[in-house]
Amino acid sequence: MRAPLILIAGLAVAGAAWAGNCPVDMKAIDAKLAAKPTLSKEDADKVAKLRKSGEDHHKAGKHAESMKDLGEAKKILGI
């Protein structure tokens, strides 16, 4: 009986930690964009789309999808 409870508690803590990274990544992307990096129009549009999608996924509780989109935006920005 104890093992399943420990597993559930561990997953809850891990989920909260994972969710906490989304806003940090969004702030990093926003800061880099504020510095006016040199990007092609296509890359700038893609970063904006990924940033918006990441925020939408975060708000919907889909943190894995959020981190995927935000990670891709960060990669384009060289973060």
Biopython code that builds the backbone (N, CA, C, O; Angstrom):
import numpy as np
from Bio.PDB.StructureBuilder import StructureBuilder

atoms = [
    (1, "MET", "N", (0.827, -1.190, 0.000)),
    (1, "MET", "CA", (0.000, 0.000, 0.000)),
    (1, "MET", "C", (0.872, 1.256, 0.000)),
    (1, "MET", "O", (0.506, 2.270, -0.594)),
    (2, "ARG", "N", (2.015, 1.187, 0.659)),
    (2, "ARG", "CA", (2.893, 2.356, 0.746)),
    (2, "ARG", "C", (3.552, 2.715, -0.579)),
    (2, "ARG", "O", (3.664, 3.891, -0.927)),
    (3, "ALA", "N", (3.984, 1.704, -1.307)),
    (3, "ALA", "CA", (4.711, 1.945, -2.558)),
    (3, "ALA", "C", (3.890, 2.760, -3.559)),
    (3, "ALA", "O", (4.415, 3.713, -4.135)),
    (4, "PRO", "N", (2.612, 2.413, -3.784)),
    (4, "PRO", "CA", (1.840, 3.226, -4.733)),
    (4, "PRO", "C", (1.677, 4.676, -4.266)),
    (4, "PRO", "O", (1.683, 5.595, -5.085)),
    (5, "LEU", "N", (1.536, 4.878, -2.980)),
    (5, "LEU", "CA", (1.394, 6.247, -2.465)),
    (5, "LEU", "C", (2.677, 7.043, -2.655)),
    (5, "LEU", "O", (2.638, 8.227, -2.987)),
    (6, "ILE", "N", (3.805, 6.396, -2.444)),
    (6, "ILE", "CA", (5.096, 7.060, -2.642)),
    (6, "ILE", "C", (5.282, 7.397, -4.119)),
    (6, "ILE", "O", (5.762, 8.479, -4.459)),
    (7, "LEU", "N", (4.907, 6.482, -4.982)),
    (7, "LEU", "CA", (5.006, 6.715, -6.422)),
    (7, "LEU", "C", (4.133, 7.897, -6.846)),
    (7, "LEU", "O", (4.579, 8.763, -7.599)),
    (8, "ILE", "N", (2.911, 7.931, -6.370)),
    (8, "ILE", "CA", (1.993, 9.024, -6.713)),
    (8, "ILE", "C", (2.531, 10.353, -6.201)),
    (8, "ILE", "O", (2.484, 11.355, -6.914)),
    (9, "ALA", "N", (3.036, 10.372, -4.988)),
    (9, "ALA", "CA", (3.597, 11.603, -4.433)),
    (9, "ALA", "C", (4.813, 12.057, -5.247)),
    (9, "ALA", "O", (4.974, 13.248, -5.513)),
    (10, "GLY", "N", (5.651, 11.124, -5.634)),
    (10, "GLY", "CA", (6.825, 11.455, -6.441)),
    (10, "GLY", "C", (6.440, 12.023, -7.798)),
    (10, "GLY", "O", (7.052, 12.981, -8.270)),
    (11, "LEU", "N", (5.442, 11.444, -8.417)),
    (11, "LEU", "CA", (4.975, 11.945, -9.711)),
    (11, "LEU", "C", (4.367, 13.342, -9.584)),
    (11, "LEU", "O", (4.545, 14.180, -10.468)),
    (12, "ALA", "N", (3.663, 13.588, -8.504)),
    (12, "ALA", "CA", (3.069, 14.912, -8.284)),
    (12, "ALA", "C", (4.154, 15.971, -8.130)),
    (12, "ALA", "O", (4.045, 17.060, -8.694)),
    (13, "VAL", "N", (5.186, 15.661, -7.377)),
    (13, "VAL", "CA", (6.290, 16.598, -7.190)),
    (13, "VAL", "C", (7.027, 16.821, -8.511)),
    (13, "VAL", "O", (7.369, 17.956, -8.843)),
    (14, "ALA", "N", (7.273, 15.760, -9.258)),
    (14, "ALA", "CA", (7.959, 15.883, -10.543)),
    (14, "ALA", "C", (7.127, 16.698, -11.526)),
    (14, "ALA", "O", (7.668, 17.511, -12.275)),
    (15, "GLY", "N", (5.837, 16.486, -11.526)),
    (15, "GLY", "CA", (4.948, 17.246, -12.406)),
    (15, "GLY", "C", (4.955, 18.722, -12.076)),
    (15, "GLY", "O", (4.953, 19.564, -12.974)),
    (16, "ALA", "N", (4.963, 19.040, -10.801)),
    (16, "ALA", "CA", (4.998, 20.444, -10.384)),
    (16, "ALA", "C", (6.324, 21.091, -10.784)),
    (16, "ALA", "O", (6.350, 22.244, -11.214)),
    (17, "ALA", "N", (7.402, 20.362, -10.644)),
    (17, "ALA", "CA", (8.714, 20.892, -11.038)),
    (17, "ALA", "C", (8.765, 21.108, -12.543)),
    (17, "ALA", "O", (9.271, 22.128, -13.012)),
    (18, "TRP", "N", (8.247, 20.157, -13.295)),
    (18, "TRP", "CA", (8.226, 20.268, -14.752)),
    (18, "TRP", "C", (7.400, 21.478, -15.171)),
    (18, "TRP", "O", (7.810, 22.231, -16.054)),
    (19, "ALA", "N", (6.237, 21.672, -14.544)),
    (19, "ALA", "CA", (5.364, 22.806, -14.868)),
    (19, "ALA", "C", (6.043, 24.122, -14.533)),
    (19, "ALA", "O", (5.799, 25.131, -15.195)),
    (20, "GLY", "N", (6.885, 24.124, -13.522)),
    (20, "GLY", "CA", (7.555, 25.342, -13.100)),
    (20, "GLY", "C", (8.601, 25.822, -14.083)),
    (20, "GLY", "O", (8.984, 26.992, -14.049)),
    (21, "ASN", "N", (9.075, 24.947, -14.963)),
    (21, "ASN", "CA", (10.082, 25.342, -15.944)),
    (21, "ASN", "C", (9.490, 26.113, -17.114)),
    (21, "ASN", "O", (10.201, 26.882, -17.761)),
    (22, "CYS", "N", (8.222, 25.926, -17.397)),
    (22, "CYS", "CA", (7.598, 26.603, -18.543)),
    (22, "CYS", "C", (7.736, 28.124, -18.429)),
    (22, "CYS", "O", (8.213, 28.753, -19.373)),
    (23, "PRO", "N", (7.336, 28.739, -17.307)),
    (23, "PRO", "CA", (7.466, 30.193, -17.208)),
    (23, "PRO", "C", (8.915, 30.676, -17.293)),
    (23, "PRO", "O", (9.181, 31.751, -17.830)),
    (24, "VAL", "N", (9.836, 29.896, -16.773)),
    (24, "VAL", "CA", (11.252, 30.264, -16.846)),
    (24, "VAL", "C", (11.699, 30.292, -18.305)),
    (24, "VAL", "O", (12.384, 31.221, -18.731)),
    (25, "ASP", "N", (11.312, 29.279, -19.062)),
    (25, "ASP", "CA", (11.673, 29.231, -20.478)),
    (25, "ASP", "C", (11.008, 30.362, -21.250)),
    (25, "ASP", "O", (11.634, 30.961, -22.124)),
    (26, "MET", "N", (9.751, 30.664, -20.943)),
    (26, "MET", "CA", (9.061, 31.755, -21.625)),
    (26, "MET", "C", (9.765, 33.089, -21.361)),
    (26, "MET", "O", (9.912, 33.907, -22.269)),
    (27, "LYS", "N", (10.195, 33.301, -20.129)),
    (27, "LYS", "CA", (10.912, 34.540, -19.795)),
    (27, "LYS", "C", (12.245, 34.612, -20.528)),
    (27, "LYS", "O", (12.644, 35.683, -20.986)),
    (28, "ALA", "N", (12.935, 33.485, -20.642)),
    (28, "ALA", "CA", (14.222, 33.462, -21.356)),
    (28, "ALA", "C", (14.014, 33.798, -22.831)),
    (28, "ALA", "O", (14.793, 34.549, -23.418)),
    (29, "ILE", "N", (12.970, 33.242, -23.422)),
    (29, "ILE", "CA", (12.665, 33.530, -24.824)),
    (29, "ILE", "C", (12.313, 35.005, -24.989)),
    (29, "ILE", "O", (12.797, 35.662, -25.910)),
    (30, "ASP", "N", (11.472, 35.523, -24.096)),
    (30, "ASP", "CA", (11.083, 36.936, -24.166)),
    (30, "ASP", "C", (12.292, 37.857, -24.027)),
    (30, "ASP", "O", (12.396, 38.862, -24.731)),
    (31, "ALA", "N", (13.199, 37.516, -23.124)),
    (31, "ALA", "CA", (14.396, 38.341, -22.919)),
    (31, "ALA", "C", (15.272, 38.338, -24.165)),
    (31, "ALA", "O", (15.792, 39.378, -24.568)),
    (32, "LYS", "N", (15.432, 37.179, -24.767)),
    (32, "LYS", "CA", (16.254, 37.086, -25.985)),
    (32, "LYS", "C", (15.607, 37.869, -27.125)),
    (32, "LYS", "O", (16.302, 38.544, -27.885)),
    (33, "LEU", "N", (14.284, 37.783, -27.249)),
    (33, "LEU", "CA", (13.584, 38.523, -28.298)),
    (33, "LEU", "C", (13.669, 40.034, -28.060)),
    (33, "LEU", "O", (13.748, 40.809, -29.013)),
    (34, "ALA", "N", (13.652, 40.443, -26.812)),
    (34, "ALA", "CA", (13.757, 41.865, -26.476)),
    (34, "ALA", "C", (15.117, 42.434, -26.881)),
    (34, "ALA", "O", (15.249, 43.633, -27.127)),
    (35, "ALA", "N", (16.129, 41.559, -26.947)),
    (35, "ALA", "CA", (17.470, 41.981, -27.344)),
    (35, "ALA", "C", (17.600, 42.097, -28.865)),
    (35, "ALA", "O", (18.684, 42.386, -29.373)),
    (36, "LYS", "N", (16.511, 41.876, -29.587)),
    (36, "LYS", "CA", (16.473, 41.996, -31.050)),
    (36, "LYS", "C", (17.542, 41.135, -31.743)),
    (36, "LYS", "O", (18.423, 41.661, -32.423)),
    (37, "PRO", "N", (17.456, 39.815, -31.566)),
    (37, "PRO", "CA", (18.440, 38.950, -32.225)),
    (37, "PRO", "C", (18.257, 38.987, -33.744)),
    (37, "PRO", "O", (17.169, 39.273, -34.243)),
    (38, "THR", "N", (19.316, 38.699, -34.454)),
    (38, "THR", "CA", (19.252, 38.651, -35.906)),
    (38, "THR", "C", (18.658, 37.308, -36.317)),
    (38, "THR", "O", (19.294, 36.262, -36.189)),
    (39, "LEU", "N", (17.429, 37.364, -36.811)),
    (39, "LEU", "CA", (16.734, 36.158, -37.259)),
    (39, "LEU", "C", (16.119, 36.423, -38.619)),
    (39, "LEU", "O", (15.752, 37.554, -38.939)),
    (40, "SER", "N", (16.011, 35.376, -39.412)),
    (40, "SER", "CA", (15.258, 35.518, -40.655)),
    (40, "SER", "C", (13.786, 35.699, -40.298)),
    (40, "SER", "O", (13.378, 35.373, -39.183)),
    (41, "LYS", "N", (12.999, 36.204, -41.211)),
    (41, "LYS", "CA", (11.568, 36.381, -40.955)),
    (41, "LYS", "C", (10.922, 35.045, -40.639)),
    (41, "LYS", "O", (10.056, 34.960, -39.768)),
    (42, "GLU", "N", (11.339, 34.000, -41.343)),
    (42, "GLU", "CA", (10.780, 32.667, -41.117)),
    (42, "GLU", "C", (11.076, 32.179, -39.708)),
    (42, "GLU", "O", (10.195, 31.650, -39.031)),
    (43, "ASP", "N", (12.336, 32.359, -39.259)),
    (43, "ASP", "CA", (12.697, 31.936, -37.907)),
    (43, "ASP", "C", (11.985, 32.778, -36.853)),
    (43, "ASP", "O", (11.525, 32.246, -35.843)),
    (44, "ALA", "N", (11.891, 34.091, -37.082)),
    (44, "ALA", "CA", (11.203, 34.963, -36.128)),
    (44, "ALA", "C", (9.739, 34.562, -35.999)),
    (44, "ALA", "O", (9.199, 34.520, -34.893)),
    (45, "ASP", "N", (9.096, 34.269, -37.127)),
    (45, "ASP", "CA", (7.693, 33.841, -37.103)),
    (45, "ASP", "C", (7.547, 32.497, -36.393)),
    (45, "ASP", "O", (6.603, 32.287, -35.631)),
    (46, "LYS", "N", (8.488, 31.591, -36.650)),
    (46, "LYS", "CA", (8.436, 30.264, -36.021)),
    (46, "LYS", "C", (8.625, 30.374, -34.512)),
    (46, "LYS", "O", (7.926, 29.709, -33.747)),
    (47, "VAL", "N", (9.570, 31.211, -34.083)),
    (47, "VAL", "CA", (9.796, 31.400, -32.647)),
    (47, "VAL", "C", (8.543, 31.978, -31.991)),
    (47, "VAL", "O", (8.135, 31.524, -30.921)),
    (48, "ALA", "N", (7.936, 32.970, -32.624)),
    (48, "ALA", "CA", (6.724, 33.581, -32.066)),
    (48, "ALA", "C", (5.602, 32.545, -31.950)),
    (48, "ALA", "O", (4.889, 32.504, -30.947)),
    (49, "LYS", "N", (5.455, 31.716, -32.974)),
    (49, "LYS", "CA", (4.417, 30.675, -32.969)),
    (49, "LYS", "C", (4.686, 29.649, -31.867)),
    (49, "LYS", "O", (3.776, 29.264, -31.133)),
    (50, "LEU", "N", (5.943, 29.211, -31.755)),
    (50, "LEU", "CA", (6.299, 28.224, -30.732)),
    (50, "LEU", "C", (6.137, 28.798, -29.328)),
    (50, "LEU", "O", (5.683, 28.102, -28.420)),
    (51, "ARG", "N", (6.504, 30.064, -29.149)),
    (51, "ARG", "CA", (6.371, 30.722, -27.840)),
    (51, "ARG", "C", (4.906, 30.768, -27.427)),
    (51, "ARG", "O", (4.568, 30.464, -26.283)),
    (52, "LYS", "N", (4.032, 31.152, -28.367)),
    (52, "LYS", "CA", (2.590, 31.225, -28.097)),
    (52, "LYS", "C", (2.027, 29.841, -27.814)),
    (52, "LYS", "O", (1.250, 29.660, -26.877)),
    (53, "SER", "N", (2.417, 28.872, -28.619)),
    (53, "SER", "CA", (1.952, 27.503, -28.435)),
    (53, "SER", "C", (2.409, 26.953, -27.081)),
    (53, "SER", "O", (1.645, 26.283, -26.386)),
    (54, "GLY", "N", (3.654, 27.239, -26.716)),
    (54, "GLY", "CA", (4.169, 26.790, -25.420)),
    (54, "GLY", "C", (3.374, 27.371, -24.264)),
    (54, "GLY", "O", (3.061, 26.669, -23.302)),
    (55, "GLU", "N", (3.051, 28.642, -24.358)),
    (55, "GLU", "CA", (2.253, 29.277, -23.300)),
    (55, "GLU", "C", (0.844, 28.689, -23.247)),
    (55, "GLU", "O", (0.317, 28.433, -22.164)),
    (56, "ASP", "N", (0.235, 28.475, -24.413)),
    (56, "ASP", "CA", (-1.107, 27.885, -24.458)),
    (56, "ASP", "C", (-1.121, 26.489, -23.854)),
    (56, "ASP", "O", (-2.020, 26.147, -23.086)),
    (57, "HIS", "N", (-0.119, 25.681, -24.203)),
    (57, "HIS", "CA", (-0.027, 24.322, -23.636)),
    (57, "HIS", "C", (0.170, 24.396, -22.118)),
    (57, "HIS", "O", (-0.438, 23.624, -21.377)),
    (58, "HIS", "N", (1.003, 25.306, -21.662)),
    (58, "HIS", "CA", (1.242, 25.460, -20.227)),
    (58, "HIS", "C", (-0.065, 25.776, -19.500)),
    (58, "HIS", "O", (-0.385, 25.159, -18.484)),
    (59, "LYS", "N", (-0.805, 26.732, -20.025)),
    (59, "LYS", "CA", (-2.074, 27.123, -19.401)),
    (59, "LYS", "C", (-3.082, 25.978, -19.389)),
    (59, "LYS", "O", (-3.927, 25.896, -18.498)),
    (60, "ALA", "N", (-2.990, 25.091, -20.388)),
    (60, "ALA", "CA", (-3.898, 23.949, -20.482)),
    (60, "ALA", "C", (-3.414, 22.764, -19.641)),
    (60, "ALA", "O", (-4.080, 21.730, -19.581)),
    (61, "GLY", "N", (-2.261, 22.914, -18.995)),
    (61, "GLY", "CA", (-1.730, 21.832, -18.170)),
    (61, "GLY", "C", (-0.971, 20.779, -18.953)),
    (61, "GLY", "O", (-0.654, 19.719, -18.415)),
    (62, "LYS", "N", (-0.674, 21.052, -20.210)),
    (62, "LYS", "CA", (0.056, 20.110, -21.062)),
    (62, "LYS", "C", (1.533, 20.503, -21.065)),
    (62, "LYS", "O", (2.042, 21.046, -22.045)),
    (63, "HIS", "N", (2.201, 20.223, -19.965)),
    (63, "HIS", "CA", (3.551, 20.736, -19.765)),
    (63, "HIS", "C", (4.604, 20.061, -20.643)),
    (63, "HIS", "O", (5.591, 20.694, -21.016)),
    (64, "ALA", "N", (4.411, 18.808, -20.971)),
    (64, "ALA", "CA", (5.380, 18.150, -21.858)),
    (64, "ALA", "C", (5.356, 18.803, -23.239)),
    (64, "ALA", "O", (6.405, 19.060, -23.829)),
    (65, "GLU", "N", (4.160, 19.070, -23.747)),
    (65, "GLU", "CA", (4.030, 19.736, -25.041)),
    (65, "GLU", "C", (4.588, 21.152, -24.966)),
    (65, "GLU", "O", (5.248, 21.618, -25.896)),
    (66, "SER", "N", (4.322, 21.833, -23.855)),
    (66, "SER", "CA", (4.822, 23.191, -23.654)),
    (66, "SER", "C", (6.347, 23.208, -23.693)),
    (66, "SER", "O", (6.943, 24.026, -24.394)),
    (67, "MET", "N", (6.973, 22.316, -22.948)),
    (67, "MET", "CA", (8.428, 22.274, -22.891)),
    (67, "MET", "C", (9.026, 21.919, -24.255)),
    (67, "MET", "O", (10.104, 22.402, -24.601)),
    (68, "LYS", "N", (8.338, 21.085, -25.024)),
    (68, "LYS", "CA", (8.816, 20.722, -26.359)),
    (68, "LYS", "C", (8.831, 21.962, -27.251)),
    (68, "LYS", "O", (9.834, 22.244, -27.907)),
    (69, "ASP", "N", (7.725, 22.701, -27.276)),
    (69, "ASP", "CA", (7.644, 23.897, -28.118)),
    (69, "ASP", "C", (8.626, 24.972, -27.658)),
    (69, "ASP", "O", (9.324, 25.574, -28.474)),
    (70, "LEU", "N", (8.678, 25.206, -26.364)),
    (70, "LEU", "CA", (9.586, 26.228, -25.839)),
    (70, "LEU", "C", (11.043, 25.838, -26.072)),
    (70, "LEU", "O", (11.882, 26.693, -26.355)),
    (71, "GLY", "N", (11.338, 24.560, -25.953)),
    (71, "GLY", "CA", (12.699, 24.088, -26.209)),
    (71, "GLY", "C", (13.111, 24.297, -27.658)),
    (71, "GLY", "O", (14.254, 24.654, -27.940)),
    (72, "GLU", "N", (12.180, 24.074, -28.574)),
    (72, "GLU", "CA", (12.474, 24.277, -29.981)),
    (72, "GLU", "C", (12.705, 25.775, -30.268)),
    (72, "GLU", "O", (13.593, 26.135, -31.040)),
    (73, "ALA", "N", (11.898, 26.633, -29.638)),
    (73, "ALA", "CA", (12.081, 28.084, -29.800)),
    (73, "ALA", "C", (13.439, 28.507, -29.245)),
    (73, "ALA", "O", (14.141, 29.311, -29.858)),
    (74, "LYS", "N", (13.804, 27.967, -28.091)),
    (74, "LYS", "CA", (15.096, 28.306, -27.498)),
    (74, "LYS", "C", (16.248, 27.857, -28.394)),
    (74, "LYS", "O", (17.257, 28.553, -28.507)),
    (75, "LYS", "N", (16.102, 26.710, -29.022)),
    (75, "LYS", "CA", (17.138, 26.194, -29.915)),
    (75, "LYS", "C", (17.338, 27.153, -31.098)),
    (75, "LYS", "O", (18.470, 27.461, -31.470)),
    (76, "ILE", "N", (16.245, 27.614, -31.674)),
    (76, "ILE", "CA", (16.341, 28.560, -32.800)),
    (76, "ILE", "C", (17.030, 29.838, -32.356)),
    (76, "ILE", "O", (17.822, 30.416, -33.101)),
    (77, "LEU", "N", (16.724, 30.284, -31.126)),
    (77, "LEU", "CA", (17.307, 31.522, -30.603)),
    (77, "LEU", "C", (18.732, 31.337, -30.099)),
    (77, "LEU", "O", (19.415, 32.319, -29.811)),
    (78, "GLY", "N", (19.188, 30.098, -29.990)),
    (78, "GLY", "CA", (20.540, 29.840, -29.497)),
    (78, "GLY", "C", (20.667, 29.989, -28.002)),
    (78, "GLY", "O", (21.729, 30.349, -27.494)),
    (79, "ILE", "N", (19.592, 29.713, -27.297)),
    (79, "ILE", "CA", (19.603, 29.796, -25.824)),
    (79, "ILE", "C", (19.998, 28.443, -25.270)),
    (79, "ILE", "O", (20.074, 28.273, -24.053)),
]
sb = StructureBuilder()
sb.init_structure("model")
sb.init_model(0)
sb.init_chain("A")
sb.init_seg("    ")
for serial, (resi, resn, name, xyz) in enumerate(atoms, 1):
    if name == "N":
        sb.init_residue(resn, " ", resi, " ")
    sb.init_atom(name, np.array(xyz, "f"), 0.0, 1.0, " ", f" {name:<3s}", serial, name[0])
structure = sb.get_structure()
